Amino acid sequence: MEKERLRFDPMNMTLVVMAAGLGSRYGGVKQIERLGPAGEILMEYAIYDALRAGFDHIVIIIKPEMLQDVRELFGDRIEQRTGIRIDYAFQVPERFTEHYEIPPERTKPLGTVHAVLCAKDVIHTPFAVINADDYYGRAAFETIAAELPALGDAQHATMVAYQLRNTVSAFGTVTRGVCLAQDGVLQKVQETYKIKRCADGLIRDTSGGEDGPVLDPDALVSMNMWGYHHSILPVMEQYFADFLAGLAPDELKAECLLPVMMDALTARGAIRTSVLQTEDQWFGLTYQQDKPGVVAALTGLHATGVYPPALWE
């Protein structure tokens, strides 16, 4: 007998999950690492929370070779148990690069703006975009879902911000978009590399050395939870084309990143972004050593009833 479908309240919004990164610091394909009590992977929690918040369409951006694994691990089961549609978009170098010759030695993806563009053909509603390897929490999805219907055009966006202190790893450096907001509106995003919690407890920007500037632990940061009207996509396409046009012929590592794009659009008055906050605790996978803590956190969330014993049963 077929199981009864899980019931959610759809609101005509799309969740875009970016899952095509290399995971170079993690040392493996962390996007499909089994972490939950029933073998759930991290992005399943985001999808579950998004459906509870009213999203009714999921887009997962992956490498082509990941498709079978993702569908077998959870994709087909979610569609069967919920009735929602999952579309898969492939982040491949040949998309949106017709006028740019990619160096043959380049292995690094072209960045998160490129990732979203690779899903352009299947995004037709207001959408939120997230990383596959981050846990955002149910309240974060409820908060952004409440804001998305108010985004009437490409000139308006939203984001969920977290406190820096809650987003650093104990096992190495991280990259965060440090945000400046005024009256709940984004003023600037500074993509900051090699943020490190030091032995003395201070959080520093160590990109220029271990004694780099101390960062405010309460500073707001982007964890790539952005919300857009779908008319932003042509704007992204033009921004990406300009990014490629500015690359040196032998550039192998530069990426076109959402926080950097948002800072540029904000600086020229092309977009107004509301900054939302949540009390939920973020956690995620950057290094292999992060895994035990993530497993323990998810086990606790199941044990306290935030999630059922198995997400899709």
N, C-alpha and C positions, 0 to 999 in steps of 0.2 A: 504494500500500500504506500502511495506517495506521501511524503511528509507534508504537513501544512506549511505554506510559505510564511516566512517571518513578515510581520506587518510593520510598515513604516508610513510616514505621512509625507508624500512627495510635494516639492515646491518648485519644480522646474529649474534646478540648478545643477551644475556639473562640478565634480571634483576631479582635478587633474593631478595625477600622482607621478612625480618624476623618479624613475627607477632605472635609468640607463647609465649611471655613473660607474666609474672604474673601481671605486673602493680601494684605492692604492694604499692608504694608510691602514685600512682594516686587514688587507691581505686576502681578500676573497670577495665573492658576490654577496655582500651583506644584505642586499635587498630581499633575498629569499632565504635568509638564515632562520631556522625554526627556533622560536623563543618562548612561545606560550605553552601552557600546560597541555594543550591538545595538539601541539606542534604548530601553532599559529605563527606567522611571520608578522613583522612590525606593521607593514602597511595594511594588514587585515583589520587592525584596531582602528586605523584612520578611516577605512571604508565603513566599518561598523558604526563608528561615532558619527560620520557624515550622514549616513542613511537615517540614523535616529534624529539628526538635526534637520532633515528635510531634503537633502540632496537626492536626486533620482537618476543620475547618470554618472558613470565612472569612466574616466579615461586613464589608462596606464601607459606611460611612455617607457619603452624598454628597448633593448637591443633585439634584433630579430631572432638571435639564437636563444633568447630567454623565453620565447612565446610558449613553447610546449610545457616547460617547467612551471611557468606562472599559471597557465590554465589548469594543469593537473594538480598543482599544489592547493589552489583555492579559487581561481577565477570561475571555472565551470560550476563549482559547488555554490558559489555566491549567487550566480545568475539563477540557478535552479531553485535555491531556497528563498530568494527575495523577489524574483521577477524583474529586477532592474537590469539594465543593459550595461555591459562592460565593453568599451572599445579599446583596442590596442593600437598604439601609434609607435612607429619605429624611429628612434633617433639615429639617423645614418648620415654620414658626411655629405652625401650628394644632394640632400634636401636643402633648398634655399641657398645654394652655393654655386649657381650656374656661372656667375661672373667672377669667381674666385678660384684660383688653382691651389688646392690644398697640397702642401708639401708631402711627398710620399712617406717621409719619416714620421709624420705626426701620428700619434696614437691617442692623444688626449681628446675627449669630446669638446665640442665648440661652445659649451656652456648652457646655462639654464634658459636663457632667452631662446636659443636655438631649440632646446628641448620642447618648450611650449609651442613654438612655431611648427614643429613636426607633428603636433596634434591639431593644427589649425582646421583641417578638413572635417573634424568630428566635434568641434566646439561651436555650439549654436545658441548658448544661453549664458547668463552671468555665471562666472566660474571662480572657484578657489583653486590655487595651485600649492602643492606641498611637496616636501621630500619624502621618499619612501622609507628612509632609515631614521626618521624622527617620530617620537611619540608626542602628540600635541595635547591630548586630553579632550574629553567630551565637551566641556564648557567652551573650549576654543572654537569648535565647530558650530556650536549653538550661537556663539557671539558673532562669528563671521556670516553665518546663514541669515541672521537678523539684519545685517547691513547690506548684503548683496542686492536685494530687490530695490534699494534706494540708489544704486549706481545706474544712472540713466544713459551714460555715454562714455566715450574713451577718456574724457577729461577728469573722470572721478574714479577713484580706486580705494581700497581699504587694505589693512594688514592687521595681523595679530602679533603683538610684541611681547617679549619675555624679558625678565631681568637677567642681565649678564651673569650674575652670580650663579644662576640656576642652569647655565648652558655650557659651562666649561667642563673639560674632562680632567680627571685626576692623572691621566696616563700620557698626556702630551698636549701639543698645541692644537688650537682650533681656529677656524676663520668665522667671523661673525660680521654682519652688517650693523654697526653701532648707529643708533638712530637718535636724532634730535627732534623732539616734538614740541609744539607750542599750542596750547588750548586744544589738544587732541588732534592736531593736524601735523603731518610729517613736514619737517623743514629741511632735513638733510640725512643722508645715509652714507656712512664712511665704512666701506668694506675694509676690514682690519684683519690682517693675517698674523698667524703665530701668536694668538692670545694664549697666555699660560697662567695657571694658578701656581704661584711660586711657593717654596717651602715655608715662607713666613706668612702665607695666607693671602698675600696681595695678588691681585690680578694685573698682569702687565702685558703691554704690547711689546713682544720680544723680536719683532721683525728686524729691528736694527741692533739687537744685542740683548743679552739677558737682563741688563739693568735698564730696559726701556721704560717708557712712561707708565705710571700706574693708572689703571682704568677704574672708573667708578663702578663698584659691584652692582649698584642699583640702576645703572644705565640700561636703557631699553635697546634690545637687539632684534633684528629680523632673523627668524628661523625659516625663511622662505615660505611663510603662510600669507600669501597675497590674494586679494580678491579683485576681480575685474569685470567690467562689462565686456561682452564678446567683441565689441567694436574696437577694442584695444589691439586686436591682432594685426591689422594693417600697420598700426603705429609701431608695433614690435618688429614687423617685417622690415620697415624702413630703417629702424634703429640698427637692426642686425646687418642690413646691407651697408650702412655707413661704417659699422664696426669692421666688417671685412675689408672695406675699401681702405681703411687706415692701417691694416696689418702689413708688416714687412714680409717680403716674399719667403723668407726663411723662418718665420715665426712658427714655433712648434707647441707653445703652451698657453698662449693668451686665450681666455674664455670670455664670452659675452654673457654677463651675469645679471640676473634680475635686480639685485640691490643697486648695482652700478647704474643700470638703466633708469631705475626709479629716482636715483639721485639726480641724474642728468635731466630727466623730464621735469622734476620738481624745480631744479635751478632755473630752468627757462620758462617756468610758469605754465607748462603744458599739461600738468596733472595736479589734482588735489587729492591727497590720500589721508583718510581718517585712520588714526592709530588706536587700535582696540587692545585691551589688556584682559588677561584671564588669571584666575587664581590657580589654575591647573599647573601641575609640575611637569615640565618638559624632561624627557630623557631620550637618549639615542645611542647609536653605534658609530663611533669614530675609529676606535682601536679594538683589537681582540679582547683586551683586558676590560673593556666596557661591558662585555657580554654577561658575566655573572650578575652584575648589578641590574641590568635590564631584565634578565630572567626573574630575579627576585622581586623586582617592582611589579612585573606583570602577574606573577603568582599572587602577590598581595592584593592586586586589584580584583582578581577573580575570587580570592578568598573572602573579600569584604563585600562582594555582591555588585561591584561596579560593572562587572561582566559576568555572563553565565559561565558554567563550567567549561563549555566549549562554545565558541562564538556562533557557529552556524547550525548547531544541532537543535 
